[in-house]
């Protein structure tokens, strides 16, 4: 399979490392021989239709800062749009940073890739909260596969769980702890009464907070994820602006401690139901599947046949995100072979 990586920051590099690590398994267990024919970042691109040497690509990007510094095949200034349209590939990974207002540049990348007949895998929440129905339609019209497991829950395979393992069920509601940063902050505050700003700094140092951490704190990141889940699993036609959002900036350590004394935990919960789309802090009984600590994510699906199913795991980080990205790649391969 010929792959193009658009975005070669933390996630793109994490995926490259995972492809090196999993090369043998992908071949022997799934019959996939992944060949990265291009990697593009904001400075330019490296393109080799016979396949880039991923170790060399990683070395160059880490030392010099860009995939475009790849020897001989790297070119400064070559754009993602140019690569997507002109480099022959089976799958385009869109891994550029999220822009929740315009969805760009990810939105244009996804559209161009689909129109060029490439299957698409993305971790980018921006295009999904701005134009999910449009992208879904375009993928169908273009006859390409479109996967976005990595955009919600990191390693937590909630979309695959609902679509594959719970096939035949109707998902009636989704509730979840969808943001690791706020969950970490709330957990630490309740345990030690540590002030908000101190714990936020810790979360930033752990590398899980958004570049602009108000997106975490004010519940916007969780709102993006609940929008995506509502569209993907409840067949809603939702945009980010439809979500009623309250963040955690006004939660004081006393509140989290008091909650604990009464056998509860304060959690930032996203809810998607037929007529509800919201993110807000809520009391969750300790021991409930959503009362997870630290940076964990947890999601409960309410379905007609299986009733409630809950799933927990790590929602951020390059390896965790790669777990979802590689899973989507294998899934596309299986779908095409079916
Ligand atoms: N800032 C996000 C979080 C990263 O804390 O969960 C994953 O989307």
Boltz pocket constraint, residues with backbone or C-beta under 6 A from the ligand:
constraints:
  - pocket:
      binder: B
      contacts: [[A, 151], [A, 154], [A, 178], [A, 179], [A, 180], [A, 181], [A, 182], [A, 208], [A, 209], [A, 210], [A, 216], [A, 221], [A, 315], [A, 316], [A, 317]]
      max_distance: 6.0
